[in-house]
Amino acid sequence: MTTVVSLQSPRAPVDRRGRPMHDLRISVMDRCNFRCPYCMPKEAFGEGYRFLGTAERLSFAEITRLAGIFVSLGVQKLRLTGGEPLLRAGLQELVGDLAALPGVQDVALTTNGVLLARHAEELRAQGLGRVTVSLDSLDPRVFREMSGGFGDPADVLQGIDAALATGLAPVKVNCVVQRGVNDHTVLSLVEHFRGTRVVVRLIEYMDVGNRNHWDRSRVVPSSELHSLIDASWKLAPLAAGYRGEVAERYRFADGSGEIGFISSVTQPFCGACTRARLSSEGVLYTCLFATQGLDLRTPLRAGADDAALESLVRDAWLGRNDRYSEARAEPHAEDTRRKIEMYYIGG
């Protein structure tokens, strides 16, 4: 019998729904070299769109200091996101600084993978433990449709191979599935990575942000995907590895690896969410679907000491009551709030 590992620290603040804080996702860059329609549609984020300037983004020293504050409150897992984090010059230096923080057990990275091959070895050497690569299809035509016309799946596969060669493990592949767009290529994606050290995770298309033209009819329920895959390769359930794990995990019965399903729309998991998010300009968000956050950059640059910053973070988490995905599933639910865009705080 598998035991679920608890990562809760005695110092971790617990929100109004009993959820401790133990994960921090750090956006280091609001820019991206893709224009995925479900995240940064190019009609909204074209050449004239104003992204953050260098001075507006947190420096590596500021990110490291704030991460240390979160770690002092019980966070043990850090994940670097974007935008595309590998567009941030010298990212390996930040990885090294974060990995050296006392109490940090895991530093991970989420990337579209196009630049990963050239950086994987140095990132691993600096202390990166894991990498998650976004890859929505191996079909070049479908891939380009879902990336906004940028990149090539061959470059992403090269990045995955480089990550595996350096010892980054596990490597996970995240695939956002949309009906009528890439759902017909799911089986080929799963088959490609079966028998490798790569774990594919299939993600239901979510209504993140305000500009991705979300349509519930394009959501492919995880239960449907499970049935599709199970018909080709029998699946057996795996227990969660830790509290707050978002993916429902299964193993291939023939021993050819593992697959996961992330079902935010049809099976919301707000009740176990332990993630805080820090934007690249230093705003703390307590939910992927947040409408507002807490500015930490201003007090940080105004000279606030660590105790004051810790108090701000603690109070924000203690007051947390987010449950957007659960509320969305309730009868007659309607939400017209302006949510923060996913590219701004990572997925």
FIKEKE-218331 format. One record per residue (C-alpha): residue in one letter; x negated, y, z. Coordinates in Angstrom, 3 decimals, m for minus. Each point is the difference from the previous one (the first is absolute). Last residue first. Layout:
<"a",<X,Y,Z>>
...
//
This chain:
<"g",<m0.085,27.326,m15.343>>
<"g",<m2.361,2.961,0.242>>
<"i",<0.626,3.360,1.667>>
<"y",<0.146,2.495,m2.869>>
<"y",<0.459,m2.500,m2.821>>
<"m",<3.157,m1.201,1.797>>
<"e",<1.775,3.362,m0.183>>
<"i",<1.494,1.352,3.240>>
<"k",<3.773,m0.299,0.155>>
<"r",<2.394,2.808,m0.865>>
<"r",<3.180,m1.004,1.803>>
<"t",<3.049,m1.150,m1.964>>
<"d",<0.651,m3.209,1.914>>
<"e",<3.195,m1.957,m0.474>>
<"a",<1.056,m3.044,1.984>>
<"h",<3.509,m1.201,m0.789>>
<"p",<m0.702,m3.378,1.632>>
<"e",<m3.456,m0.271,1.620>>
<"a",<m2.970,m1.022,m2.127>>
<"r",<m1.435,3.511,m0.187>>
<"a",<0.052,0.178,3.803>>
<"e",<m2.260,m3.065,0.231>>
<"s",<m2.402,1.469,m2.543>>
<"y",<m0.053,3.382,1.761>>
<"r",<m0.664,m1.206,3.538>>
<"d",<m2.052,2.787,1.560>>
<"n",<0.424,0.765,3.726>>
<"r",<m3.397,1.405,0.895>>
<"g",<m0.053,2.228,3.107>>
<"l",<m2.731,m2.027,1.719>>
<"w",<m1.945,0.039,m3.250>>
<"a",<m0.019,3.779,m0.308>>
<"d",<m0.790,0.379,3.704>>
<"r",<m3.036,m2.283,m0.296>>
<"v",<m1.321,1.805,m3.055>>
<"l",<0.290,3.431,1.580>>
<"s",<m1.492,m1.224,3.291>>
<"e",<m2.951,m1.556,m1.806>>
<"l",<m0.658,3.291,m1.760>>
<"a",<m0.029,1.854,3.312>>
<"a",<m2.300,m2.564,1.620>>
<"d",<m2.343,0.044,m2.988>>
<"d",<m0.535,3.750,0.223>>
<"a",<1.867,2.536,m2.104>>
<"g",<m2.376,2.343,m1.833>>
<"a",<2.229,1.771,m2.511>>
<"r",<m1.096,m2.447,m2.693>>
<"l",<1.532,m2.933,1.864>>
<"p",<3.042,2.048,1.021>>
<"t",<0.706,0.794,m3.676>>
<"r",<m0.932,m3.412,m1.404>>
<"l",<2.388,m1.921,2.265>>
<"d",<3.230,1.110,m1.670>>
<"l",<2.818,m2.308,1.103>>
<"g",<2.295,m1.427,m2.671>>
<"q",<3.172,0.596,m1.959>>
<"t",<2.408,m1.872,m2.248>>
<"a",<m1.282,m3.460,0.821>>
<"f",<0.638,m3.000,m2.260>>
<"l",<m3.373,m1.671,0.616>>
<"c",<0.578,0.640,3.700>>
<"t",<m1.895,1.533,2.938>>
<"y",<m1.696,2.747,m1.958>>
<"l",<m3.053,1.878,1.282>>
<"v",<m1.183,2.906,m2.134>>
<"g",<m3.747,0.429,m0.507>>
<"e",<m0.397,1.252,m3.540>>
<"s",<m0.718,m3.484,m1.353>>
<"s",<3.128,m1.316,1.688>>
<"l",<m0.123,m2.064,3.186>>
<"r",<2.429,m2.895,0.349>>
<"a",<1.036,m1.925,3.112>>
<"r",<0.956,m3.634,m0.240>>
<"t",<1.544,m2.265,2.669>>
<"c",<3.139,m1.064,m1.854>>
<"a",<1.751,m2.960,1.666>>
<"g",<3.559,1.324,0.067>>
<"c",<m0.452,1.689,m3.362>>
<"f",<m0.131,m3.384,m1.739>>
<"p",<2.758,0.445,m2.569>>
<"q",<1.163,m3.186,m1.774>>
<"t",<1.619,1.041,m3.306>>
<"v",<m1.785,3.311,m0.580>>
<"s",<m3.303,m0.356,1.864>>
<"s",<m0.537,m3.543,m1.239>>
<"i",<m3.733,m0.628,m0.199>>
<"f",<m0.544,m3.575,m1.217>>
<"g",<m3.270,m1.882,0.438>>
<"i",<m1.903,m2.760,m1.777>>
<"e",<m2.588,m2.501,1.198>>
<"g",<m2.462,m2.473,m1.434>>
<"s",<m0.132,m3.025,m2.249>>
<"g",<0.619,m2.592,2.714>>
<"d",<2.650,m1.956,m1.914>>
<"a",<2.741,1.391,2.250>>
<"f",<m0.845,3.546,m1.051>>
<"r",<m0.067,2.047,3.149>>
<"y",<2.565,2.576,1.069>>
<"r",<m0.185,3.355,1.771>>
<"e",<2.685,2.596,0.675>>
<"a",<m1.967,3.218,m0.365>>
<"v",<0.344,2.948,2.369>>
<"e",<m2.127,m1.230,2.889>>
<"g",<1.156,2.032,3.006>>
<"r",<m1.001,m2.516,2.634>>
<"y",<m2.785,m2.241,m1.206>>
<"g",<m0.700,m2.997,m2.241>>
<"a",<3.606,m0.638,m0.928>>
<"a",<0.817,m3.673,m0.320>>
<"l",<m0.344,m1.714,m3.356>>
<"p",<2.892,m1.315,m2.076>>
<"a",<m0.409,m2.799,m2.583>>
<"l",<0.188,0.601,m3.745>>
<"k",<0.435,m2.477,m2.841>>
<"w",<m1.530,1.103,m3.283>>
<"s",<2.152,0.587,m3.083>>
<"a",<3.475,0.126,1.560>>
<"d",<m1.517,1.562,3.109>>
<"i",<m1.147,2.938,m2.106>>
<"l",<3.451,0.880,m1.291>>
<"s",<1.690,m0.720,3.313>>
<"h",<m2.437,2.280,1.840>>
<"l",<0.503,2.714,m2.596>>
<"e",<3.755,m0.116,0.517>>
<"s",<m0.380,0.094,3.788>>
<"s",<m2.395,2.925,m0.385>>
<"p",<2.797,2.013,m1.544>>
<"v",<m0.743,1.546,m3.412>>
<"v",<0.786,3.705,0.322>>
<"r",<0.781,1.595,m3.352>>
<"s",<3.714,0.252,0.789>>
<"r",<m0.928,2.020,3.088>>
<"d",<m1.143,2.864,m2.211>>
<"w",<m2.908,2.161,1.065>>
<"h",<m0.700,2.894,m2.338>>
<"n",<m3.616,0.262,1.262>>
<"r",<0.160,3.674,0.951>>
<"n",<1.339,0.226,3.543>>
<"g",<m2.424,m1.952,2.176>>
<"v",<0.182,m3.738,0.620>>
<"d",<3.169,m1.684,m1.228>>
<"m",<m1.527,m3.493,m0.062>>
<"y",<m0.560,m2.671,m2.664>>
<"e",<m0.313,m3.290,1.895>>
<"i",<m3.592,m1.089,0.462>>
<"l",<m1.579,m3.284,m1.097>>
<"r",<m3.199,m0.849,1.860>>
<"v",<m2.670,m2.066,m1.761>>
<"v",<m2.764,m1.433,2.200>>
<"v",<m3.372,m0.363,m1.724>>
<"r",<m2.424,m2.726,1.086>>
<"t",<0.726,m1.931,m3.185>>
<"g",<2.119,m3.086,m0.566>>
<"r",<2.975,1.996,m1.205>>
<"f",<m1.139,3.420,m1.207>>
<"h",<0.897,m0.328,m3.683>>
<"e",<3.167,m1.987,0.756>>
<"v",<1.385,2.798,2.159>>
<"l",<m0.591,2.588,m2.718>>
<"s",<1.472,m2.282,m2.679>>
<"l",<3.065,m0.577,2.176>>
<"v",<0.546,3.713,0.570>>
<"t",<m0.058,0.982,m3.683>>
<"h",<3.790,m0.050,m0.612>>
<"d",<0.521,2.265,3.032>>
<"n",<m2.117,2.702,m1.627>>
<"v",<2.459,2.601,m1.298>>
<"g",<3.509,m1.411,m0.254>>
<"r",<0.280,m0.379,3.740>>
<"q",<m2.832,1.695,1.833>>
<"v",<m2.636,m1.845,2.036>>
<"v",<m2.715,1.899,1.847>>
<"c",<m3.047,m2.274,0.002>>
<"n",<m2.566,0.156,2.795>>
<"v",<m3.102,m2.150,m0.403>>
<"k",<m1.828,m1.026,3.157>>
<"v",<m3.695,m0.721,0.433>>
<"p",<m0.562,m1.835,3.259>>
<"a",<m2.786,0.413,0.314>>
<"l",<m2.718,2.291,m1.282>>
<"g",<m2.983,m2.294,m0.485>>
<"t",<m1.882,1.982,m2.638>>
<"a",<0.952,m2.413,m2.781>>
<"l",<3.680,0.213,0.916>>
<"a",<m0.050,3.784,m0.330>>
<"a",<m1.812,m0.205,m3.324>>
<"d",<2.565,m2.480,m1.335>>
<"i",<2.810,2.322,1.057>>
<"g",<m1.682,2.947,m1.721>>
<"q",<m0.408,m1.997,m3.207>>
<"l",<3.672,m0.939,0.206>>
<"v",<0.877,3.697,0.252>>
<"d",<m2.109,0.831,m3.034>>
<"a",<1.652,m2.801,m2.004>>
<"p",<3.430,1.311,1.035>>
<"d",<m0.673,3.202,m1.970>>
<"g",<0.235,3.600,1.086>>
<"f",<2.440,2.820,m0.702>>
<"g",<3.301,0.227,m1.890>>
<"g",<2.196,0.889,2.957>>
<"s",<m1.259,m2.902,2.059>>
<"m",<3.229,m1.993,m0.363>>
<"e",<0.177,0.342,m3.766>>
<"r",<m3.707,m0.685,m0.257>>
<"f",<0.344,m3.232,1.965>>
<"v",<3.013,m1.072,m2.059>>
<"r",<m1.986,0.341,m3.214>>
<"p",<m3.139,m1.603,1.425>>
<"d",<1.908,m3.005,1.449>>
<"l",<m1.778,m0.779,3.258>>
<"s",<2.709,1.778,1.962>>
<"d",<0.587,2.210,3.044>>
<"l",<m3.521,0.046,1.408>>
<"s",<m0.668,2.038,3.139>>
<"v",<m3.136,m1.257,1.720>>
<"t",<m0.304,m0.601,3.737>>
<"v",<m3.493,m0.091,1.465>>
<"r",<m1.445,m1.436,3.183>>
<"g",<m2.918,0.419,2.389>>
<"l",<m1.690,3.250,m0.949>>
<"g",<m3.109,0.293,2.165>>
<"q",<m2.528,2.110,m1.881>>
<"a",<m1.403,m2.980,m1.893>>
<"r",<3.496,m0.899,m1.191>>
<"l",<0.509,3.501,m1.373>>
<"e",<m3.400,m0.166,m1.699>>
<"e",<0.819,m3.275,m1.732>>
<"a",<3.517,0.975,m1.031>>
<"h",<m0.825,3.404,m1.573>>
<"r",<m0.597,m0.627,m3.718>>
<"a",<2.502,m2.845,m0.232>>
<"l",<2.657,1.935,1.904>>
<"l",<0.479,2.865,m2.443>>
<"v",<3.048,m1.452,m1.784>>
<"g",<1.236,m1.771,3.137>>
<"n",<3.247,1.878,0.599>>
<"t",<m1.217,0.380,3.567>>
<"t",<0.946,m0.820,3.603>>
<"l",<m2.923,m0.208,2.408>>
<"a",<m0.614,m1.742,3.317>>
<"v",<m1.874,0.694,3.243>>
<"d",<0.581,m2.562,2.769>>
<"q",<m0.830,m0.432,3.661>>
<"v",<m0.507,3.611,1.020>>
<"g",<m0.558,0.208,3.756>>
<"p",<m3.243,1.964,m0.100>>
<"l",<m0.156,2.025,m3.236>>
<"a",<m2.762,m1.366,m2.242>>
<"a",<2.408,m1.256,m2.667>>
<"l",<1.366,3.526,m0.319>>
<"d",<m3.410,1.570,m0.627>>
<"g",<m1.010,m2.690,m2.493>>
<"v",<3.271,0.281,m1.904>>
<"l",<m0.435,3.777,m0.117>>
<"e",<m3.424,m0.428,m1.584>>
<"q",<1.425,m2.479,m2.520>>
<"l",<2.444,2.681,m1.140>>
<"g",<m2.861,2.054,m1.411>>
<"a",<2.142,1.752,m2.600>>
<"r",<3.754,m0.378,0.426>>
<"l",<1.357,m1.496,m3.228>>
<"l",<m0.303,m3.407,1.672>>
<"p",<2.917,0.951,2.258>>
<"e",<2.589,0.020,m2.806>>
<"g",<2.962,1.964,1.200>>
<"g",<m0.957,m0.933,2.626>>
<"t",<m0.801,m2.763,2.473>>
<"l",<m2.551,m0.949,2.638>>
<"r",<1.211,m2.551,2.545>>
<"l",<m0.926,m0.028,3.686>>
<"k",<0.828,m2.784,2.461>>
<"q",<m0.623,0.171,3.747>>
<"v",<2.252,2.850,1.103>>
<"g",<0.344,m0.001,3.786>>
<"l",<0.209,3.659,0.982>>
<"s",<m3.788,0.518,m0.022>>
<"v",<0.082,m1.412,m3.523>>
<"f",<2.370,2.795,m1.014>>
<"i",<m2.379,2.620,1.388>>
<"g",<m2.949,m1.684,m1.719>>
<"a",<1.901,0.192,m3.282>>
<"l",<0.324,3.732,0.601>>
<"r",<m3.767,0.355,0.403>>
<"t",<m0.732,m2.173,m3.017>>
<"i",<2.416,1.934,m2.190>>
<"e",<m1.528,3.293,1.125>>
<"a",<m3.539,m1.217,m0.729>>
<"f",<1.097,m1.299,m3.401>>
<"s",<1.440,3.415,m0.795>>
<"l",<3.750,0.475,0.096>>
<"r",<1.498,1.299,m3.217>>
<"e",<0.962,3.659,m0.303>>
<"a",<m3.571,1.125,m0.580>>
<"t",<m0.334,m2.320,m3.011>>
<"g",<3.203,1.235,m1.612>>
<"l",<3.237,m1.940,0.243>>
<"f",<1.859,m0.817,m3.214>>
<"r",<1.737,2.534,m2.201>>
<"y",<1.909,m1.543,m2.906>>
<"g",<m0.784,1.654,m3.330>>
<"e",<m1.544,m3.078,m1.592>>
<"g",<3.059,m2.114,0.728>>
<"f",<1.383,m1.343,3.258>>
<"a",<3.771,0.229,m0.541>>
<"e",<0.165,m1.261,m3.600>>
<"k",<m2.907,m2.275,0.841>>
<"p",<1.977,m2.031,2.519>>
<"m",<m2.083,m0.260,3.194>>
<"c",<1.368,m2.885,2.122>>
<"y",<2.575,m2.190,m1.773>>
<"p",<m1.002,1.346,m3.418>>
<"c",<m3.683,m0.899,0.537>>
<"r",<m2.109,2.939,m1.132>>
<"f",<m3.511,m1.394,0.434>>
<"n",<m3.317,1.796,0.661>>
<"c",<1.269,1.165,3.378>>
<"r",<m0.218,3.166,2.088>>
<"d",<1.172,0.382,3.617>>
<"m",<m3.340,m1.203,1.360>>
<"v",<m1.131,m1.354,3.389>>
<"s",<3.340,m1.416,1.134>>
<"i",<m0.529,m1.716,3.334>>
<"r",<2.224,m2.898,1.070>>
<"l",<m0.133,m0.572,3.743>>
<"d",<1.126,m3.245,1.632>>
<"h",<0.455,m0.721,3.732>>
<"m",<2.872,2.171,1.225>>
<"p",<2.423,m1.841,2.245>>
<"r",<3.666,m0.502,m0.929>>
<"g",<2.571,0.010,2.816>>
<"r",<2.702,1.880,m1.874>>
<"r",<m0.689,3.376,1.604>>
<"d",<m3.697,m0.317,m0.813>>
<"v",<m2.677,m1.817,1.986>>
<"p",<m3.334,1.691,0.639>>
<"a",<m2.989,m2.353,m0.245>>
<"r",<m2.211,0.191,3.075>>
<"p",<0.501,m3.617,1.106>>
<"s",<m0.870,m0.978,m3.588>>
<"q",<2.451,m1.914,m2.161>>
<"l",<m1.631,m2.284,m2.551>>
<"s",<2.194,m3.008,0.715>>
<"v",<m0.883,m3.093,m2.038>>
<"v",<2.913,m2.158,m1.079>>
<"t",<m0.789,m3.601,0.909>>
<"t",<0.149,m2.676,m2.679>>
<"m",<1.397,m3.401,1.042>>
//
